[in-house]
Amino acid sequence: MTNRERYLLGVIIILVGALLFSLNKPEEKEEQSSSIFIEENTESIKVAVHIGGAVRNPGLYYLDPSSRVADAIQCAGGPTADADLDAINLASKVTDGLKIIVPSRVNSGNELITADSGQPSGTSESGGKININTASAEELEELNGIGKVLAERIVSFRETNGPFKSIEEIKKVSGIGEKKFEAIRDLIVVE
């Protein structure tokens, strides 16, 4: 073996060793107190969530995709004193583009309303239709032919798969066929 061949062999061994070392090197983790990140410009994978209503600092926040609605509310400074947290599902996972409106209680009659629209929490501004992306199971039960079990399936489907993109997507929920959809078509909306 010539000196040149030995030199090339040595260089190859060093490069292979460096490559193997870098592949086996454990990634350094930054210690952080929360899984929530607020960033103005981000290139890492985050979801944009608009938080409004009865929170201290409403606005647009960038969160980890594994964050929950409760995390988003804390990111917005926490709920205000009149926030009705029982009206929303704090355990729901956040999705990109989600708008969370934390409802507040009105002093007269304790009627639940959303802070930005003045409408009951699951209803829409468009003719009192029920928004299937924000309505609670109890509100969904008000729809013709939707009982407790089916309403809970709708909420569960939405929490698992993200918000409905169109009202027709509600047919993906087990138990809602074409006939049931036609009965509720004019009563529902997605926003």
Secondary structure as UniProt FT lines:
FT   HELIX           3..24
FT   STRAND          47..53
FT   STRAND          59..63
FT   TURN            65..66
FT   HELIX           69..75
FT   TURN            76..77
FT   TURN            81..82
FT   HELIX           85..87
FT   TURN            90..91
FT   TURN            96..97
FT   STRAND          98..102
FT   STRAND          104..105
FT   TURN            107..110
FT   STRAND          112..113
FT   TURN            115..117
FT   TURN            121..122
FT   TURN            125..128
FT   STRAND          130..131
FT   TURN            132..134
FT   HELIX           137..140
FT   TURN            141..142
FT   TURN            144..145
FT   HELIX           148..161
FT   HELIX           167..172
FT   TURN            174..175
FT   HELIX           178..184
FT   HELIX           185..187
FT   STRAND          188..189
//
